[in-house]
Amino acid sequence: MSGSASSGLPVTYTSTIPTICTAAGDQVTLLMAGTCTITASQPGNSVYNAAAAVMQSFEVKQDQTITFPQSADASLTDSPVTVSATASSGLPVTYTSATPSICTVSGAQATLLSTATCTITASQAGNSDYYAAADVSRSFAVTSDAPVVKKSQTITFPDPGTVRLDESPVTLSETASSGLAVTHTSATSKICTVTSDQVALLKAGTCTITASQAGNSEYQAAADVSRSFAVKKPKTDVKVTATSKKKDLRVGKRTRLVKAVVKTKKGDDSWIRSKTQCIYQGVVLRGADKERICGFELRKQGGAKRAGASGVGASAKEQVSSKLVVTATPTCTTDLKLKVRLKAWATGSRVSNWGRSWGMNDSDPVRCSLSGNG
C-alpha cells in the first residue's frame, strides 16, 4: 500500500474483512476471492489532529486454467464429434470454431463440414471469484474417409537369467507379436553392450537391456520392455583327478588322493590352496600325530613339500600353487578318516571349492597309537 498523510506522518492500514485479506505494515496478504477493504488511518500527534480515515476496496480473484485434450483426427462420417475441455475453476467452458468453413461448434458438439484442418478454441470468461482463463485451441484433421486404425503389438522378452562373464556374447530371443524386428539398447553400458541381438558382457554386475519396436504403417509402436539380469564371474576352471571316496585306503601304502590343475589363459594368475585333515575317532589330529598317522604329502609344480603336521597351517609357499598333488601314507586303520579340501582361483573367476574324505580298509586292522604331541 502507498497511502500518505499531508502531515508527513506515517499511515497505518487495517483490513475490514480479514477473512478476505489482512494488512501488516504496507503489505496486504490476499487470502481468498471476494472484496478486500483496507482502511488507511493517521492518529495525529501534538502538532496535527487525527486525519479522517480513508477506505479503499478492490476485488480479489483467483487464476484458472483450461485443460483441453487433443482430439483425434476424424472423418466427415464421424460428424458430429464431441470436444471436452475443463476449467480448473470448475466453471463451464465455451467453444468457438476458428475454421467455420471446415467445422462449426454448438455446445460441446463440433459439426464437420469439409476436409481440411478444424480448429476449436476453448474459453472461460471468469466470474466474481476467477479471472478469465487463457484460451486454449486444438486442431485436428478432417478426412473424407475414416482414418487408418493401426493394430497394437506387444514385445515378449524372456528373462535371460543369471549369466557368466565367460558366456559372452549372450543371444537375446525377444519377439514382437507383429513379427516386426525388435531393437535393443543397453542401460548399463559399463556392464554390457548390445549389437543387434548379441549382448557383450564386460564385467560382473547387473545388465539391463531394453527391447523396442517402433511400429510401421500397420502397427502402433510397442511398449518398451526391459530386462535386468546378473552377470557373474565364472567359477575357476580346475581339473581335479581324485581317488574314489568309496575306495578304502591301506596301511603303509602310499596313495595319490588328489591331483588338481587350474586351467587358465596364458598370462592369467592362479592358485590352489589345500587343507588336509587326519581324523581319529572323530578327533582332528595335529602336529606329530597327524604327520605320523596319516602321512600327507603335498607336491606342487614338480617340487615335493611335506604338509606333515601343518596342513592348513603350512606356509603359503607349501600350500599355494596352480598345480597340486596330495598323497597319503596312513600307518593305522581303526577309526581313521582322511580329508582333503581345495580352493582354486584364477584371474577373472570366482573361487572354486572341492572336498572329499576317505576311510581305511579294516580287513587287517591296525590300531592307531597317539604320542600325545598332537
C-alpha positions as CSV (number, residue, x, y, z in Angstrom):
1,M,0.0,0.0,0.0
2,S,1.2,3.5,-0.7
3,G,-1.0,6.0,1.2
4,S,0.4,9.2,2.7
5,A,-0.7,11.9,5.1
6,S,-0.3,15.6,4.3
7,S,1.4,16.0,7.7
8,G,4.1,13.6,6.5
9,L,3.3,11.3,9.5
10,P,3.2,7.5,8.8
11,V,-0.1,6.0,7.7
12,T,-1.4,2.7,9.2
13,Y,-3.6,0.2,7.5
14,T,-6.2,-2.3,8.7
15,S,-8.4,-4.8,6.8
16,T,-12.2,-4.6,7.5
17,I,-12.7,-8.2,6.2
18,P,-9.7,-10.2,7.5
19,T,-11.1,-13.4,6.0
20,I,-10.5,-12.0,2.5
21,C,-7.3,-10.1,3.2
22,T,-5.0,-9.0,6.0
23,A,-2.7,-5.9,6.4
24,A,0.7,-5.7,8.0
25,G,2.7,-2.6,7.6
26,D,2.2,-1.5,4.0
27,Q,1.7,-5.2,2.8
28,V,-1.7,-6.7,2.1
29,T,-2.0,-10.5,2.1
30,L,-4.8,-11.9,-0.1
31,L,-6.5,-15.0,1.4
32,M,-9.5,-15.8,-0.8
33,A,-11.7,-14.5,-3.5
34,G,-14.0,-11.6,-2.6
35,T,-13.9,-7.9,-1.8
36,C,-10.9,-6.7,0.1
37,T,-11.4,-3.3,2.0
38,I,-8.4,-1.6,3.5
39,T,-8.7,1.5,5.9
40,A,-5.9,4.0,6.0
41,S,-5.5,6.0,9.3
42,Q,-3.3,8.7,10.8
43,P,-4.0,9.3,14.5
44,G,-2.1,12.7,14.6
45,N,0.3,13.9,17.2
46,S,1.0,17.0,19.3
47,V,1.0,19.2,16.2
48,Y,-1.5,17.5,13.9
49,N,-5.0,16.4,14.5
50,A,-6.0,12.8,13.5
51,A,-6.7,12.6,9.8
52,A,-10.1,11.3,8.6
53,A,-9.8,7.6,7.8
54,V,-9.9,6.6,4.1
55,M,-11.2,3.3,2.8
56,Q,-10.4,1.6,-0.5
57,S,-11.9,-1.6,-1.8
58,F,-10.9,-3.9,-4.6
59,E,-11.9,-7.4,-5.9
60,V,-9.7,-10.4,-5.2
61,K,-9.9,-13.1,-7.8
62,Q,-8.1,-16.4,-8.5
63,D,-6.4,-17.6,-11.7
64,Q,-7.8,-20.5,-13.6
65,T,-6.5,-22.7,-16.5
66,I,-8.2,-24.8,-19.2
67,T,-7.3,-28.4,-19.9
68,F,-8.2,-29.3,-23.5
69,P,-7.1,-32.8,-24.6
70,Q,-6.0,-33.2,-28.2
71,S,-8.8,-34.5,-30.4
72,A,-8.1,-37.4,-32.7
73,D,-8.3,-37.0,-36.5
74,A,-11.9,-37.7,-37.7
75,S,-13.7,-38.3,-41.0
76,L,-16.8,-36.5,-42.3
77,T,-18.8,-39.6,-41.5
78,D,-17.9,-39.2,-37.8
79,S,-19.7,-35.8,-37.5
80,P,-20.7,-34.5,-35.0
81,V,-17.7,-35.1,-32.7
82,T,-17.6,-34.2,-29.0
83,V,-15.0,-31.9,-27.6
84,S,-14.2,-32.0,-23.9
85,A,-12.3,-29.2,-22.2
86,T,-12.4,-28.4,-18.4
87,A,-11.5,-25.3,-16.4
88,S,-9.6,-25.7,-13.1
89,S,-12.2,-23.4,-11.5
90,G,-15.0,-25.9,-12.3
91,L,-16.8,-23.2,-14.3
92,P,-18.3,-24.2,-17.7
93,V,-16.2,-23.9,-20.8
94,T,-17.4,-22.4,-24.1
95,Y,-16.2,-23.3,-27.6
96,T,-15.8,-21.4,-30.8
97,S,-14.6,-22.6,-34.2
98,A,-11.6,-20.7,-35.7
99,T,-12.4,-22.5,-39.0
100,P,-16.1,-22.2,-39.6
101,S,-15.9,-23.3,-43.2
102,I,-14.4,-26.6,-42.0
103,C,-16.3,-27.1,-38.8
104,T,-18.9,-25.4,-36.5
105,V,-19.5,-25.9,-32.9
106,S,-22.6,-25.8,-30.7
107,G,-22.2,-26.6,-27.0
108,A,-19.6,-29.4,-26.9
109,Q,-20.5,-30.8,-30.4
110,A,-18.4,-30.0,-33.5
111,T,-20.1,-30.5,-36.8
112,L,-17.6,-31.4,-39.6
113,L,-18.4,-29.6,-43.0
114,S,-15.4,-30.3,-45.2
115,T,-12.0,-31.9,-45.4
116,A,-9.1,-29.8,-44.0
117,T,-8.0,-28.8,-40.5
118,C,-10.6,-28.0,-37.9
119,T,-9.5,-25.7,-35.1
120,I,-11.6,-25.3,-31.9
121,T,-10.9,-22.8,-29.2
122,A,-12.0,-23.3,-25.6
123,S,-12.7,-20.3,-23.4
124,Q,-13.8,-19.5,-19.8
125,A,-14.6,-15.8,-19.1
126,G,-14.3,-16.0,-15.3
127,N,-16.7,-14.5,-12.7
128,S,-16.5,-12.6,-9.4
129,D,-14.1,-15.2,-8.0
130,Y,-12.0,-16.1,-11.0
131,Y,-10.1,-14.2,-13.7
132,A,-10.8,-15.2,-17.3
133,A,-8.7,-18.2,-18.3
134,A,-6.3,-18.1,-21.2
135,D,-7.9,-19.6,-24.4
136,V,-6.7,-23.0,-25.5
137,S,-7.0,-24.2,-29.1
138,R,-6.8,-27.7,-30.6
139,S,-6.7,-28.7,-34.2
140,F,-7.4,-32.0,-35.9
141,A,-7.6,-33.2,-39.4
142,V,-11.0,-33.9,-41.1
143,T,-10.8,-36.5,-43.8
144,S,-13.2,-37.9,-46.3
145,D,-12.7,-41.5,-45.1
146,A,-12.2,-43.0,-41.7
147,P,-8.5,-42.7,-40.6
148,V,-6.4,-45.9,-40.6
149,V,-6.5,-47.6,-37.2
150,K,-3.2,-49.2,-36.5
151,K,-3.0,-52.5,-34.8
152,S,-1.4,-52.8,-31.4
153,Q,1.6,-55.0,-30.7
154,T,3.5,-56.3,-27.7
155,I,7.0,-57.5,-27.1
156,T,7.8,-60.8,-25.4
157,F,11.2,-60.7,-23.8
158,P,12.2,-63.8,-21.8
159,D,14.3,-63.3,-18.7
160,P,17.9,-64.3,-19.6
161,G,18.6,-65.4,-16.0
162,T,22.0,-65.2,-14.4
163,V,24.9,-65.5,-16.9
164,R,28.6,-65.8,-16.5
165,L,31.2,-63.5,-18.0
166,D,32.7,-66.3,-20.0
167,E,29.4,-66.9,-21.7
168,S,29.7,-63.6,-23.6
169,P,28.2,-62.8,-26.1
170,V,24.7,-63.7,-25.0
171,T,22.0,-64.0,-27.7
172,L,18.6,-62.3,-27.0
173,S,15.4,-64.0,-28.1
174,E,12.6,-61.5,-27.7
175,T,9.9,-61.1,-30.3
176,A,7.2,-58.7,-31.3
177,S,3.7,-60.0,-31.8
178,S,3.6,-58.1,-35.1
179,G,6.5,-60.1,-36.4
180,L,8.5,-56.9,-36.9
181,A,12.2,-56.7,-35.9
182,V,13.0,-55.7,-32.3
183,T,15.8,-53.3,-31.5
184,H,17.8,-53.2,-28.3
185,T,19.7,-50.7,-26.1
186,S,21.8,-51.2,-23.0
187,A,21.0,-49.0,-20.0
188,T,24.2,-50.3,-18.3
189,S,26.9,-49.8,-20.9
190,K,29.7,-50.3,-18.3
191,I,28.4,-53.8,-17.6
192,C,27.2,-54.8,-21.1
193,T,26.8,-53.5,-24.6
194,V,24.4,-54.8,-27.3
195,T,24.7,-55.0,-31.1
196,S,21.7,-56.5,-32.9
197,D,20.7,-59.4,-30.7
198,Q,24.1,-60.0,-29.2
199,V,25.0,-58.8,-25.7
200,A,28.7,-58.4,-24.9
201,L,29.4,-58.9,-21.2
202,L,32.1,-56.5,-19.9
203,K,32.3,-57.1,-16.2
204,A,30.3,-58.6,-13.3
205,G,27.2,-56.6,-12.2
206,T,23.6,-56.1,-13.3
207,C,23.0,-55.8,-17.1
208,T,19.8,-54.0,-18.2
209,I,18.6,-54.4,-21.8
210,T,15.6,-52.5,-23.2
211,A,13.7,-54.0,-26.2
212,S,11.8,-51.7,-28.5
213,Q,9.6,-51.9,-31.7
214,A,8.7,-48.6,-33.3
215,G,5.8,-49.8,-35.4
216,N,5.0,-49.1,-39.1
217,S,2.1,-48.1,-41.2
218,E,0.1,-51.1,-40.0
219,Y,1.2,-51.4,-36.3
220,Q,1.5,-48.9,-33.5
221,A,4.8,-48.7,-31.6
222,A,5.0,-51.4,-28.9
223,A,5.6,-50.5,-25.2
224,D,9.3,-50.9,-24.4
225,V,10.2,-53.9,-22.3
226,S,13.3,-54.0,-20.1
227,R,15.0,-57.0,-18.5
228,S,17.8,-56.9,-15.9
229,F,20.0,-59.9,-15.2
230,A,23.0,-60.7,-13.1
231,V,26.4,-61.1,-14.7
232,K,28.7,-63.1,-12.5
233,K,32.3,-64.2,-12.7
234,P,32.6,-67.9,-13.7
235,K,33.9,-70.4,-11.2
236,T,37.6,-71.1,-11.6
237,D,38.1,-74.0,-14.1
238,V,40.0,-76.6,-12.1
239,K,40.6,-80.2,-13.2
240,V,40.6,-82.5,-10.2
241,T,41.6,-86.1,-10.5
242,A,40.9,-87.9,-7.2
243,T,40.7,-91.4,-5.8
244,S,37.1,-92.5,-5.4
245,K,35.7,-91.8,-1.9
246,K,34.4,-95.3,-2.0
247,K,37.9,-96.7,-2.1
248,D,39.3,-97.7,1.3
249,L,43.0,-96.9,1.9
250,R,45.5,-99.5,3.1
251,V,48.1,-99.3,5.8
252,G,51.6,-98.4,4.7
253,K,50.5,-97.9,1.1
254,R,51.2,-94.5,-0.4
255,T,48.1,-93.4,-2.3
256,R,47.6,-90.4,-4.5
257,L,44.4,-88.8,-3.2
258,V,44.2,-85.7,-5.4
259,K,45.7,-84.2,-8.5
260,A,44.5,-80.7,-9.3
261,V,45.3,-78.3,-12.1
262,V,43.9,-74.8,-12.6
263,K,43.0,-74.2,-16.3
264,T,43.9,-70.6,-17.2
265,K,44.5,-68.4,-20.2
266,K,48.1,-67.5,-20.9
267,G,49.3,-64.8,-18.6
268,D,46.5,-65.1,-16.0
269,D,47.3,-65.5,-12.3
270,S,46.0,-68.6,-10.5
271,W,46.5,-70.6,-7.3
272,I,45.3,-73.7,-5.4
273,R,45.2,-73.8,-1.7
274,S,44.8,-77.1,0.2
275,K,43.7,-78.2,3.6
276,T,44.3,-81.8,4.9
277,Q,42.7,-83.4,7.9
278,C,43.6,-86.5,9.8
279,I,40.6,-87.6,11.9
280,Y,40.9,-90.4,14.5
281,Q,37.8,-91.4,16.4
282,G,36.2,-88.1,15.5
283,V,39.1,-86.0,16.8
284,V,41.2,-83.9,14.3
285,L,44.9,-84.8,14.9
286,R,47.6,-82.2,14.6
287,G,51.3,-81.9,14.8
288,A,53.4,-85.0,15.0
289,D,50.4,-87.4,15.4
290,K,48.9,-86.1,12.1
291,E,52.2,-86.5,10.3
292,R,53.0,-90.0,11.6
293,I,49.5,-91.5,11.3
294,C,48.2,-90.0,8.0
295,G,51.5,-89.2,6.2
296,F,50.1,-86.4,4.0
297,E,52.4,-85.1,1.3
298,L,51.9,-82.1,-1.0
299,R,53.6,-81.7,-4.3
300,K,53.4,-78.6,-6.5
301,Q,54.8,-78.0,-9.9
302,G,57.2,-80.9,-9.5
303,G,58.6,-79.9,-6.1
304,A,57.7,-82.0,-3.1
305,K,56.8,-80.5,0.3
306,R,55.7,-82.3,3.4
307,A,52.5,-81.0,4.8
308,G,53.1,-83.1,7.8
309,A,52.0,-81.5,11.0
310,S,50.8,-78.3,9.4
311,G,48.0,-79.0,6.9
312,V,46.2,-75.6,6.7
313,G,48.9,-74.2,8.9
314,A,51.5,-74.9,6.3
315,S,53.2,-71.9,4.8
316,A,51.8,-70.2,1.8
317,K,54.7,-71.5,-0.2
318,E,53.8,-75.0,0.7
319,Q,50.1,-74.6,0.0
320,V,49.7,-72.2,-2.9
321,S,50.2,-73.3,-6.5
322,S,48.4,-73.7,-9.8
323,K,49.2,-77.5,-9.8
324,L,49.0,-79.6,-6.8
325,V,49.2,-83.4,-5.9
326,V,48.2,-84.7,-2.4
327,T,49.3,-88.1,-1.3
328,A,48.9,-90.0,2.0
329,T,50.6,-93.0,3.6
330,P,48.5,-94.0,6.6
331,T,50.0,-96.1,9.4
332,C,46.9,-97.5,11.0
333,T,43.3,-98.3,10.1
334,T,40.9,-98.4,13.1
335,D,38.5,-95.4,13.3
336,L,40.7,-93.3,10.9
337,K,39.5,-90.9,8.2
338,L,41.4,-88.6,5.9
339,K,40.0,-85.5,4.3
340,V,41.3,-83.1,1.6
341,R,39.8,-79.7,0.8
342,L,40.8,-77.5,-2.1
343,K,40.2,-73.8,-3.1
344,A,41.2,-72.8,-6.6
345,W,41.2,-69.3,-8.2
346,A,42.1,-67.7,-11.5
347,T,42.1,-64.2,-12.9
348,G,38.5,-63.0,-13.7
349,S,36.9,-66.0,-11.9
350,R,35.3,-66.9,-8.6
351,V,36.9,-69.3,-6.2
352,S,36.0,-73.0,-6.7
353,N,35.8,-75.3,-3.8
354,W,36.3,-79.1,-3.7
355,G,36.5,-81.7,-1.0
356,R,36.5,-85.4,-0.3
357,S,37.1,-87.9,2.5
358,W,38.4,-91.5,2.6
359,G,38.2,-94.3,5.2
360,M,40.6,-97.2,5.8
361,N,40.4,-100.9,4.9
362,D,39.8,-102.7,8.2
363,S,40.2,-106.2,6.8
364,D,43.6,-106.3,8.6
365,P,43.0,-103.8,11.4
366,V,45.9,-101.9,12.8
367,R,45.2,-99.7,15.9
368,C,46.4,-96.1,16.0
369,S,48.6,-95.1,18.8
370,L,48.9,-91.4,19.7
371,S,52.0,-89.8,21.0
372,G,50.2,-87.1,22.9
373,N,52.0,-84.4,20.9
374,G,49.1,-83.7,18.5
